[in-house]
Amino acid sequence: MIRKFGFIFFILFYLSIQSLAQHPQHPTLFKENIKKAEELFLQLKKWQEDKDWGNFFSFKNKYLKEIVELLSPIDEPILLKLQAHCLLLKLKYLLDLKDVKQEEELFLKELEGVKTVNPELIFFLKKVLSEIPPENRQFKRKVTSLYIEFLQKSESAQVLREELESFYNQKDTETFSKLAKSYLNLIREKKEFKEEVKNFIERSICDGFKEWCQPYFSEELFKEFSDLEGISSDWLYLRAYNLEKASEYEKAVSIYKDFLDKFPESPLLDEVLWRLGFIYLYKLSDFSQAEEYFLRLKDRGFKVDKYLDIIEDRVNLEKLSYNEEMFLRALKEKNLFLKGRLQIDSYPARAFLGQRVSLKSLSFSPDTGCLQPQGLFLWSGDLGEVKIATNTPSFQTSFKKEGFKIINLVEVVSGNTFFGFDSCFLNIYRLEVIKKKVKEKSIELEVKVFPPLPESLLEVFWKVEKEGKVILEKEGKTFSGEISSDYLLRVYLSFLGKVIYSEDIPLIF
């Protein structure tokens, strides 16, 4: 019996030895090896940074051999293998070794084999991306692509939310929208879901005050979550505006009309009528519909005769100024759309009196979407305070009167060969501070914006300063209190959580 157990013990001992021979490293031991290898690497790196070339070249080969031996790979866990490959990569980058491409391929192969995504892996890859040299762009793109895939598979809402902020701050709209979808699916049953949907709509929607936006992603959210509480008439208006900025004009028209049917007494009625008239005239070339909405505006006291004249001239092809004639000819000759596409980029598309508005022309090839050589630019419409030369691809302007402004652009290349045309619709606002009560040092003020902005999305706050220090802050459309003339009172407007305008209020009693 003893011999029998002794034989079994010997067999088990032999098998364990064989197993160790096949897997010489244990995870705990391997962690220590990684730590030792990293210490050697950091020493080499320090010598290089200090330009201590004597030590660097004396120990370079020795440390390289030791690090490679310390980092002999094991099968599990995968994160340790990735850490080892990452350290070897950094070493080969440092020493400019020829087999660095091979090490990159090994790292990617290990990364592609990852089956379980956890926060530790996410944080590790984020660190790796920050350490890849700028010249290794192709490798960095591949690692970034896998990193985004892992984020989409992540089951940690907190990790995903933090990375969303990072990509939003980098203005990486494509990645932001991808990860936002994954994040919303992850928290669909949680209490913060509705607020996060509204938050992402606010961040990605084109509202006219942003340098960048993601209109198609916003529309996806609108379609999927339009029945959520808090999606008000203002949101319906913004959805239509967002579609307009995405060049989805027929869809925008449909929602603007829906807005008119549901909210005929809205303060935004005039703007919606303007936008419908503009789209029908300049984008859809439906002149009878354009005339209908401009006539409705005329009945409400707006001066729209010049737009009614444009409709008549477009139909009758009467002679206009050179710029307008070129513009109307472009509208008529629709077959010339095939030659290219012109787009006006405006920022902001909504501005206040005196604010600078930047406009520039973007010309695209119809086949590739690539930017084309510039030609002769012909601007017309309400260009504000500037007088621009004919051949000006971009300019800045400002306006002295509030209201709706239409700017047209035609581009001609190679003599008189038409390339493309576009029109831009700007909203110019006026801030009015109404003094309701002024007595000695006691004042009461109220802020109004013309034309109206969606009130549920507009916030007003006030700051009182003295000698550069803020001594009082208040929220709301009205301000009341005691204040002397040596103080500075400033009102701020915030739209969808972003400050869009501020103005100093003169304190004259």
Contacts in CASP RR format, 6 or more apart in sequence:
PFRMAT RR
TARGET T0000
AUTHOR 0000-0000-0000
METHOD contacts of the structure
MODEL  1
MIRKFGFIFFILFYLSIQSLAQHPQHPTLFKENIKKAEELFLQLKKWQED
KDWGNFFSFKNKYLKEIVELLSPIDEPILLKLQAHCLLLKLKYLLDLKDV
KQEEELFLKELEGVKTVNPELIFFLKKVLSEIPPENRQFKRKVTSLYIEF
LQKSESAQVLREELESFYNQKDTETFSKLAKSYLNLIREKKEFKEEVKNF
IERSICDGFKEWCQPYFSEELFKEFSDLEGISSDWLYLRAYNLEKASEYE
KAVSIYKDFLDKFPESPLLDEVLWRLGFIYLYKLSDFSQAEEYFLRLKDR
GFKVDKYLDIIEDRVNLEKLSYNEEMFLRALKEKNLFLKGRLQIDSYPAR
AFLGQRVSLKSLSFSPDTGCLQPQGLFLWSGDLGEVKIATNTPSFQTSFK
KEGFKIINLVEVVSGNTFFGFDSCFLNIYRLEVIKKKVKEKSIELEVKVF
PPLPESLLEVFWKVEKEGKVILEKEGKTFSGEISSDYLLRVYLSFLGKVI
YSEDIPLIF
23 74 0 8 1.000
23 75 0 8 1.000
24 72 0 8 1.000
25 33 0 8 1.000
25 72 0 8 1.000
25 74 0 8 1.000
27 74 0 8 1.000
27 76 0 8 1.000
27 77 0 8 1.000
27 80 0 8 1.000
30 74 0 8 1.000
30 80 0 8 1.000
30 84 0 8 1.000
31 80 0 8 1.000
33 70 0 8 1.000
33 71 0 8 1.000
34 70 0 8 1.000
34 71 0 8 1.000
34 80 0 8 1.000
34 83 0 8 1.000
34 84 0 8 1.000
34 87 0 8 1.000
36 70 0 8 1.000
37 66 0 8 1.000
37 67 0 8 1.000
37 70 0 8 1.000
37 71 0 8 1.000
37 84 0 8 1.000
37 87 0 8 1.000
38 87 0 8 1.000
40 63 0 8 1.000
40 66 0 8 1.000
40 67 0 8 1.000
41 63 0 8 1.000
41 67 0 8 1.000
41 87 0 8 1.000
41 90 0 8 1.000
41 91 0 8 1.000
41 94 0 8 1.000
43 59 0 8 1.000
43 63 0 8 1.000
44 56 0 8 1.000
44 59 0 8 1.000
44 60 0 8 1.000
44 63 0 8 1.000
44 91 0 8 1.000
44 94 0 8 1.000
44 95 0 8 1.000
45 94 0 8 1.000
46 52 0 8 1.000
47 53 0 8 1.000
47 54 0 8 1.000
47 55 0 8 1.000
47 56 0 8 1.000
47 59 0 8 1.000
48 56 0 8 1.000
48 94 0 8 1.000
60 95 0 8 1.000
64 91 0 8 1.000
64 95 0 8 1.000
67 87 0 8 1.000
67 88 0 8 1.000
67 91 0 8 1.000
68 88 0 8 1.000
71 84 0 8 1.000
71 87 0 8 1.000
71 88 0 8 1.000
73 81 0 8 1.000
73 84 0 8 1.000
74 80 0 8 1.000
74 81 0 8 1.000
75 81 0 8 1.000
78 110 0 8 1.000
78 113 0 8 1.000
78 114 0 8 1.000
79 120 0 8 1.000
79 121 0 8 1.000
79 124 0 8 1.000
81 110 0 8 1.000
82 107 0 8 1.000
82 110 0 8 1.000
82 111 0 8 1.000
82 121 0 8 1.000
82 124 0 8 1.000
83 124 0 8 1.000
85 103 0 8 1.000
85 106 0 8 1.000
85 107 0 8 1.000
85 110 0 8 1.000
86 107 0 8 1.000
86 124 0 8 1.000
86 128 0 8 1.000
86 131 0 8 1.000
88 103 0 8 1.000
89 100 0 8 1.000
89 103 0 8 1.000
89 104 0 8 1.000
89 107 0 8 1.000
90 131 0 8 1.000
91 97 0 8 1.000
92 99 0 8 1.000
92 100 0 8 1.000
92 103 0 8 1.000
93 100 0 8 1.000
93 133 0 8 1.000
93 136 0 8 1.000
104 136 0 8 1.000
104 139 0 8 1.000
107 143 0 8 1.000
108 139 0 8 1.000
108 142 0 8 1.000
108 143 0 8 1.000
108 146 0 8 1.000
111 125 0 8 1.000
111 143 0 8 1.000
111 146 0 8 1.000
112 146 0 8 1.000
114 121 0 8 1.000
114 150 0 8 1.000
117 150 0 8 1.000
117 153 0 8 1.000
117 154 0 8 1.000
117 155 0 8 1.000
118 156 0 8 1.000
119 154 0 8 1.000
119 156 0 8 1.000
119 158 0 8 1.000
119 159 0 8 1.000
121 150 0 8 1.000
122 147 0 8 1.000
122 150 0 8 1.000
122 151 0 8 1.000
122 154 0 8 1.000
122 156 0 8 1.000
122 159 0 8 1.000
122 163 0 8 1.000
123 159 0 8 1.000
125 143 0 8 1.000
125 146 0 8 1.000
125 147 0 8 1.000
125 150 0 8 1.000
126 147 0 8 1.000
126 163 0 8 1.000
128 143 0 8 1.000
129 140 0 8 1.000
129 143 0 8 1.000
129 144 0 8 1.000
129 147 0 8 1.000
132 139 0 8 1.000
132 140 0 8 1.000
132 143 0 8 1.000
148 175 0 8 1.000
148 178 0 8 1.000
148 179 0 8 1.000
151 159 0 8 1.000
151 160 0 8 1.000
151 163 0 8 1.000
151 179 0 8 1.000
151 182 0 8 1.000
152 178 0 8 1.000
152 179 0 8 1.000
152 182 0 8 1.000
153 182 0 8 1.000
154 160 0 8 1.000
154 182 0 8 1.000
155 186 0 8 1.000
157 183 0 8 1.000
157 186 0 8 1.000
157 187 0 8 1.000
157 190 0 8 1.000
160 179 0 8 1.000
160 182 0 8 1.000
160 183 0 8 1.000
160 186 0 8 1.000
161 183 0 8 1.000
163 179 0 8 1.000
164 176 0 8 1.000
164 179 0 8 1.000
164 180 0 8 1.000
164 183 0 8 1.000
167 175 0 8 1.000
167 176 0 8 1.000
167 179 0 8 1.000
168 176 0 8 1.000
168 203 0 8 1.000
171 211 0 8 1.000
171 212 0 8 1.000
173 204 0 8 1.000
173 212 0 8 1.000
173 213 0 8 1.000
173 214 0 8 1.000
173 217 0 8 1.000
174 214 0 8 1.000
176 203 0 8 1.000
176 204 0 8 1.000
176 214 0 8 1.000
176 217 0 8 1.000
177 204 0 8 1.000
177 214 0 8 1.000
177 216 0 8 1.000
177 217 0 8 1.000
180 200 0 8 1.000
180 204 0 8 1.000
180 217 0 8 1.000
181 220 0 8 1.000
183 196 0 8 1.000
184 193 0 8 1.000
184 196 0 8 1.000
184 197 0 8 1.000
184 200 0 8 1.000
187 193 0 8 1.000
187 196 0 8 1.000
194 225 0 8 1.000
194 228 0 8 1.000
194 229 0 8 1.000
194 230 0 8 1.000
197 221 0 8 1.000
197 225 0 8 1.000
197 228 0 8 1.000
198 228 0 8 1.000
198 230 0 8 1.000
198 231 0 8 1.000
200 217 0 8 1.000
200 221 0 8 1.000
201 218 0 8 1.000
201 221 0 8 1.000
201 222 0 8 1.000
201 225 0 8 1.000
201 235 0 8 1.000
202 496 0 8 1.000
202 497 0 8 1.000
204 213 0 8 1.000
204 214 0 8 1.000
204 215 0 8 1.000
204 217 0 8 1.000
204 218 0 8 1.000
204 221 0 8 1.000
205 213 0 8 1.000
205 215 0 8 1.000
205 218 0 8 1.000
205 238 0 8 1.000
205 242 0 8 1.000
205 496 0 8 1.000
206 213 0 8 1.000
206 215 0 8 1.000
206 218 0 8 1.000
206 241 0 8 1.000
206 242 0 8 1.000
206 245 0 8 1.000
206 246 0 8 1.000
206 349 0 8 1.000
207 213 0 8 1.000
207 238 0 8 1.000
207 241 0 8 1.000
207 242 0 8 1.000
207 350 0 8 1.000
207 495 0 8 1.000
207 496 0 8 1.000
208 241 0 8 1.000
208 245 0 8 1.000
208 348 0 8 1.000
208 349 0 8 1.000
208 350 0 8 1.000
208 427 0 8 1.000
209 348 0 8 1.000
209 349 0 8 1.000
209 350 0 8 1.000
209 495 0 8 1.000
209 496 0 8 1.000
209 498 0 8 1.000
209 500 0 8 1.000
210 348 0 8 1.000
210 498 0 8 1.000
211 347 0 8 1.000
213 242 0 8 1.000
213 245 0 8 1.000
215 242 0 8 1.000
215 243 0 8 1.000
215 245 0 8 1.000
215 246 0 8 1.000
216 246 0 8 1.000
218 239 0 8 1.000
218 242 0 8 1.000
219 239 0 8 1.000
219 242 0 8 1.000
219 243 0 8 1.000
219 246 0 8 1.000
219 248 0 8 1.000
222 231 0 8 1.000
222 235 0 8 1.000
222 239 0 8 1.000
222 242 0 8 1.000
225 231 0 8 1.000
226 239 0 8 1.000
232 456 0 8 1.000
233 259 0 8 1.000
233 262 0 8 1.000
233 263 0 8 1.000
233 266 0 8 1.000
233 268 0 8 1.000
234 268 0 8 1.000
234 454 0 8 1.000
234 455 0 8 1.000
234 456 0 8 1.000
234 457 0 8 1.000
236 255 0 8 1.000
236 258 0 8 1.000
236 259 0 8 1.000
236 262 0 8 1.000
236 263 0 8 1.000
237 256 0 8 1.000
237 259 0 8 1.000
237 266 0 8 1.000
237 268 0 8 1.000
237 272 0 8 1.000
237 454 0 8 1.000
238 454 0 8 1.000
238 457 0 8 1.000
239 255 0 8 1.000
240 252 0 8 1.000
240 255 0 8 1.000
240 256 0 8 1.000
240 259 0 8 1.000
240 272 0 8 1.000
240 275 0 8 1.000
241 252 0 8 1.000
241 275 0 8 1.000
243 249 0 8 1.000
243 251 0 8 1.000
243 252 0 8 1.000
243 255 0 8 1.000
244 252 0 8 1.000
244 275 0 8 1.000
244 279 0 8 1.000
245 349 0 8 1.000
249 279 0 8 1.000
249 283 0 8 1.000
249 284 0 8 1.000
250 284 0 8 1.000
252 275 0 8 1.000
252 279 0 8 1.000
253 276 0 8 1.000
253 279 0 8 1.000
253 280 0 8 1.000
253 284 0 8 1.000
256 272 0 8 1.000
256 275 0 8 1.000
256 276 0 8 1.000
256 279 0 8 1.000
257 276 0 8 1.000
259 266 0 8 1.000
259 268 0 8 1.000
259 272 0 8 1.000
260 269 0 8 1.000
260 272 0 8 1.000
260 273 0 8 1.000
263 269 0 8 1.000
266 272 0 8 1.000
267 452 0 8 1.000
267 455 0 8 1.000
268 452 0 8 1.000
268 454 0 8 1.000
270 297 0 8 1.000
270 300 0 8 1.000
270 302 0 8 1.000
270 451 0 8 1.000
271 404 0 8 1.000
271 427 0 8 1.000
271 451 0 8 1.000
271 452 0 8 1.000
273 293 0 8 1.000
273 296 0 8 1.000
273 297 0 8 1.000
273 300 0 8 1.000
274 293 0 8 1.000
274 297 0 8 1.000
274 404 0 8 1.000
274 425 0 8 1.000
275 425 0 8 1.000
276 289 0 8 1.000
276 293 0 8 1.000
277 289 0 8 1.000
277 290 0 8 1.000
277 293 0 8 1.000
277 294 0 8 1.000
277 307 0 8 1.000
278 290 0 8 1.000
278 404 0 8 1.000
278 406 0 8 1.000
278 423 0 8 1.000
278 425 0 8 1.000
280 286 0 8 1.000
280 287 0 8 1.000
280 289 0 8 1.000
280 290 0 8 1.000
280 293 0 8 1.000
281 287 0 8 1.000
281 290 0 8 1.000
281 294 0 8 1.000
281 307 0 8 1.000
281 310 0 8 1.000
281 311 0 8 1.000
281 314 0 8 1.000
282 406 0 8 1.000
282 408 0 8 1.000
282 423 0 8 1.000
283 423 0 8 1.000
285 331 0 8 1.000
287 311 0 8 1.000
287 314 0 8 1.000
287 315 0 8 1.000
290 307 0 8 1.000
290 311 0 8 1.000
291 308 0 8 1.000
291 311 0 8 1.000
294 304 0 8 1.000
294 307 0 8 1.000
294 308 0 8 1.000
294 311 0 8 1.000
295 304 0 8 1.000
295 308 0 8 1.000
297 304 0 8 1.000
298 304 0 8 1.000
298 305 0 8 1.000
298 308 0 8 1.000
307 406 0 8 1.000
310 324 0 8 1.000
310 328 0 8 1.000
312 318 0 8 1.000
313 320 0 8 1.000
313 324 0 8 1.000
313 328 0 8 1.000
314 328 0 8 1.000
314 331 0 8 1.000
314 332 0 8 1.000
317 328 0 8 1.000
317 332 0 8 1.000
319 325 0 8 1.000
320 328 0 8 1.000
321 380 0 8 1.000
322 378 0 8 1.000
323 378 0 8 1.000
323 379 0 8 1.000
323 380 0 8 1.000
323 408 0 8 1.000
323 410 0 8 1.000
324 380 0 8 1.000
324 408 0 8 1.000
326 378 0 8 1.000
326 410 0 8 1.000
326 412 0 8 1.000
326 418 0 8 1.000
327 378 0 8 1.000
327 380 0 8 1.000
327 408 0 8 1.000
327 410 0 8 1.000
327 421 0 8 1.000
329 418 0 8 1.000
330 336 0 8 1.000
330 410 0 8 1.000
330 418 0 8 1.000
330 420 0 8 1.000
330 421 0 8 1.000
331 421 0 8 1.000
333 418 0 8 1.000
336 418 0 8 1.000
336 420 0 8 1.000
337 366 0 8 1.000
337 420 0 8 1.000
338 366 0 8 1.000
339 366 0 8 1.000
339 417 0 8 1.000
339 418 0 8 1.000
339 419 0 8 1.000
339 420 0 8 1.000
340 363 0 8 1.000
340 364 0 8 1.000
340 365 0 8 1.000
340 366 0 8 1.000
340 372 0 8 1.000
340 419 0 8 1.000
340 420 0 8 1.000
341 363 0 8 1.000
341 364 0 8 1.000
341 366 0 8 1.000
341 369 0 8 1.000
341 420 0 8 1.000
342 361 0 8 1.000
342 362 0 8 1.000
342 363 0 8 1.000
342 364 0 8 1.000
342 409 0 8 1.000
342 410 0 8 1.000
342 411 0 8 1.000
342 419 0 8 1.000
342 420 0 8 1.000
342 421 0 8 1.000
342 422 0 8 1.000
343 361 0 8 1.000
343 362 0 8 1.000
343 363 0 8 1.000
343 364 0 8 1.000
343 422 0 8 1.000
344 359 0 8 1.000
344 360 0 8 1.000
344 361 0 8 1.000
344 362 0 8 1.000
344 407 0 8 1.000
344 409 0 8 1.000
344 422 0 8 1.000
344 423 0 8 1.000
344 424 0 8 1.000
345 359 0 8 1.000
345 360 0 8 1.000
345 361 0 8 1.000
345 362 0 8 1.000
346 357 0 8 1.000
346 358 0 8 1.000
346 359 0 8 1.000
346 407 0 8 1.000
346 424 0 8 1.000
346 426 0 8 1.000
347 357 0 8 1.000
347 358 0 8 1.000
348 355 0 8 1.000
348 357 0 8 1.000
348 500 0 8 1.000
349 424 0 8 1.000
349 425 0 8 1.000
349 426 0 8 1.000
349 427 0 8 1.000
350 426 0 8 1.000
350 427 0 8 1.000
350 428 0 8 1.000
350 429 0 8 1.000
350 453 0 8 1.000
350 500 0 8 1.000
351 357 0 8 1.000
351 398 0 8 1.000
351 399 0 8 1.000
351 426 0 8 1.000
351 427 0 8 1.000
351 428 0 8 1.000
351 429 0 8 1.000
352 428 0 8 1.000
352 429 0 8 1.000
352 430 0 8 1.000
352 431 0 8 1.000
352 500 0 8 1.000
352 501 0 8 1.000
352 503 0 8 1.000
353 398 0 8 1.000
353 399 0 8 1.000
353 400 0 8 1.000
353 401 0 8 1.000
353 402 0 8 1.000
353 428 0 8 1.000
353 429 0 8 1.000
353 430 0 8 1.000
353 431 0 8 1.000
354 398 0 8 1.000
354 399 0 8 1.000
354 400 0 8 1.000
355 398 0 8 1.000
355 501 0 8 1.000
356 396 0 8 1.000
356 397 0 8 1.000
356 398 0 8 1.000
357 396 0 8 1.000
357 397 0 8 1.000
357 398 0 8 1.000
357 399 0 8 1.000
357 426 0 8 1.000
358 394 0 8 1.000
358 395 0 8 1.000
358 396 0 8 1.000
359 394 0 8 1.000
359 395 0 8 1.000
359 396 0 8 1.000
359 397 0 8 1.000
359 407 0 8 1.000
359 424 0 8 1.000
360 393 0 8 1.000
360 394 0 8 1.000
360 395 0 8 1.000
361 374 0 8 1.000
361 377 0 8 1.000
361 393 0 8 1.000
361 394 0 8 1.000
361 409 0 8 1.000
361 411 0 8 1.000
362 371 0 8 1.000
363 371 0 8 1.000
363 372 0 8 1.000
363 374 0 8 1.000
363 375 0 8 1.000
363 411 0 8 1.000
363 419 0 8 1.000
363 420 0 8 1.000
364 370 0 8 1.000
364 371 0 8 1.000
364 372 0 8 1.000
365 372 0 8 1.000
372 413 0 8 1.000
372 419 0 8 1.000
373 413 0 8 1.000
374 393 0 8 1.000
374 411 0 8 1.000
375 391 0 8 1.000
375 393 0 8 1.000
375 411 0 8 1.000
375 412 0 8 1.000
375 413 0 8 1.000
375 419 0 8 1.000
376 390 0 8 1.000
376 391 0 8 1.000
376 411 0 8 1.000
376 412 0 8 1.000
376 413 0 8 1.000
376 415 0 8 1.000
377 390 0 8 1.000
377 391 0 8 1.000
377 392 0 8 1.000
377 393 0 8 1.000
377 409 0 8 1.000
377 410 0 8 1.000
377 411 0 8 1.000
378 390 0 8 1.000
378 409 0 8 1.000
378 410 0 8 1.000
378 411 0 8 1.000
378 412 0 8 1.000
379 388 0 8 1.000
379 392 0 8 1.000
379 395 0 8 1.000
379 407 0 8 1.000
379 408 0 8 1.000
379 409 0 8 1.000
380 407 0 8 1.000
380 408 0 8 1.000
380 409 0 8 1.000
380 410 0 8 1.000
381 405 0 8 1.000
381 406 0 8 1.000
381 407 0 8 1.000
381 408 0 8 1.000
382 399 0 8 1.000
382 405 0 8 1.000
382 406 0 8 1.000
382 407 0 8 1.000
383 395 0 8 1.000
383 397 0 8 1.000
383 407 0 8 1.000
384 397 0 8 1.000
384 398 0 8 1.000
384 399 0 8 1.000
384 400 0 8 1.000
384 405 0 8 1.000
385 397 0 8 1.000
385 398 0 8 1.000
385 399 0 8 1.000
385 400 0 8 1.000
386 395 0 8 1.000
386 396 0 8 1.000
386 397 0 8 1.000
388 395 0 8 1.000
399 405 0 8 1.000
399 426 0 8 1.000
399 428 0 8 1.000
401 428 0 8 1.000
402 428 0 8 1.000
402 429 0 8 1.000
402 430 0 8 1.000
402 450 0 8 1.000
402 451 0 8 1.000
403 427 0 8 1.000
403 428 0 8 1.000
403 429 0 8 1.000
403 451 0 8 1.000
404 425 0 8 1.000
404 426 0 8 1.000
404 427 0 8 1.000
404 428 0 8 1.000
404 451 0 8 1.000
405 425 0 8 1.000
405 426 0 8 1.000
405 427 0 8 1.000
405 428 0 8 1.000
406 423 0 8 1.000
406 424 0 8 1.000
406 425 0 8 1.000
406 426 0 8 1.000
407 423 0 8 1.000
407 424 0 8 1.000
407 426 0 8 1.000
408 421 0 8 1.000
408 422 0 8 1.000
408 423 0 8 1.000
408 424 0 8 1.000
409 421 0 8 1.000
409 422 0 8 1.000
409 423 0 8 1.000
409 424 0 8 1.000
410 418 0 8 1.000
410 420 0 8 1.000
410 421 0 8 1.000
411 418 0 8 1.000
411 419 0 8 1.000
411 420 0 8 1.000
411 421 0 8 1.000
412 418 0 8 1.000
412 419 0 8 1.000
413 419 0 8 1.000
427 451 0 8 1.000
429 449 0 8 1.000
429 450 0 8 1.000
429 451 0 8 1.000
429 453 0 8 1.000
429 501 0 8 1.000
430 449 0 8 1.000
430 450 0 8 1.000
431 447 0 8 1.000
431 448 0 8 1.000
431 449 0 8 1.000
431 491 0 8 1.000
431 493 0 8 1.000
431 501 0 8 1.000
431 503 0 8 1.000
432 447 0 8 1.000
432 448 0 8 1.000
432 449 0 8 1.000
432 450 0 8 1.000
433 445 0 8 1.000
433 446 0 8 1.000
433 447 0 8 1.000
433 491 0 8 1.000
433 503 0 8 1.000
433 505 0 8 1.000
434 445 0 8 1.000
434 446 0 8 1.000
434 447 0 8 1.000
434 448 0 8 1.000
435 443 0 8 1.000
435 444 0 8 1.000
435 445 0 8 1.000
436 444 0 8 1.000
436 445 0 8 1.000
436 446 0 8 1.000
436 478 0 8 1.000
437 443 0 8 1.000
437 444 0 8 1.000
437 480 0 8 1.000
438 444 0 8 1.000
438 509 0 8 1.000
440 509 0 8 1.000
441 482 0 8 1.000
441 483 0 8 1.000
441 484 0 8 1.000
441 509 0 8 1.000
442 480 0 8 1.000
442 481 0 8 1.000
442 482 0 8 1.000
443 479 0 8 1.000
443 480 0 8 1.000
443 481 0 8 1.000
443 482 0 8 1.000
443 483 0 8 1.000
443 507 0 8 1.000
443 509 0 8 1.000
444 478 0 8 1.000
444 479 0 8 1.000
444 480 0 8 1.000
444 481 0 8 1.000
445 478 0 8 1.000
445 479 0 8 1.000
445 480 0 8 1.000
445 491 0 8 1.000
445 505 0 8 1.000
446 477 0 8 1.000
446 478 0 8 1.000
446 479 0 8 1.000
447 460 0 8 1.000
447 477 0 8 1.000
447 478 0 8 1.000
447 491 0 8 1.000
447 493 0 8 1.000
448 477 0 8 1.000
449 458 0 8 1.000
449 493 0 8 1.000
453 495 0 8 1.000
457 495 0 8 1.000
457 496 0 8 1.000
458 493 0 8 1.000
458 494 0 8 1.000
458 495 0 8 1.000
459 475 0 8 1.000
459 476 0 8 1.000
459 493 0 8 1.000
459 494 0 8 1.000
459 495 0 8 1.000
459 497 0 8 1.000
460 475 0 8 1.000
460 476 0 8 1.000
460 477 0 8 1.000
460 491 0 8 1.000
460 492 0 8 1.000
460 493 0 8 1.000
460 494 0 8 1.000
461 473 0 8 1.000
461 474 0 8 1.000
461 475 0 8 1.000
461 476 0 8 1.000
461 491 0 8 1.000
461 492 0 8 1.000
461 494 0 8 1.000
462 472 0 8 1.000
462 473 0 8 1.000
462 474 0 8 1.000
462 475 0 8 1.000
462 476 0 8 1.000
462 479 0 8 1.000
462 489 0 8 1.000
462 490 0 8 1.000
462 491 0 8 1.000
462 492 0 8 1.000
463 470 0 8 1.000
463 472 0 8 1.000
463 473 0 8 1.000
463 489 0 8 1.000
463 490 0 8 1.000
463 492 0 8 1.000
464 470 0 8 1.000
464 471 0 8 1.000
464 472 0 8 1.000
464 473 0 8 1.000
464 483 0 8 1.000
464 487 0 8 1.000
464 488 0 8 1.000
464 489 0 8 1.000
465 471 0 8 1.000
465 487 0 8 1.000
465 488 0 8 1.000
465 489 0 8 1.000
465 490 0 8 1.000
466 486 0 8 1.000
466 487 0 8 1.000
466 488 0 8 1.000
468 488 0 8 1.000
471 487 0 8 1.000
479 489 0 8 1.000
479 491 0 8 1.000
483 489 0 8 1.000
483 507 0 8 1.000
484 507 0 8 1.000
485 507 0 8 1.000
485 508 0 8 1.000
485 509 0 8 1.000
487 507 0 8 1.000
488 504 0 8 1.000
489 504 0 8 1.000
489 505 0 8 1.000
489 507 0 8 1.000
490 502 0 8 1.000
490 503 0 8 1.000
490 504 0 8 1.000
490 505 0 8 1.000
491 502 0 8 1.000
491 503 0 8 1.000
491 505 0 8 1.000
492 499 0 8 1.000
492 501 0 8 1.000
492 502 0 8 1.000
493 499 0 8 1.000
493 500 0 8 1.000
493 501 0 8 1.000
493 502 0 8 1.000
494 500 0 8 1.000
END
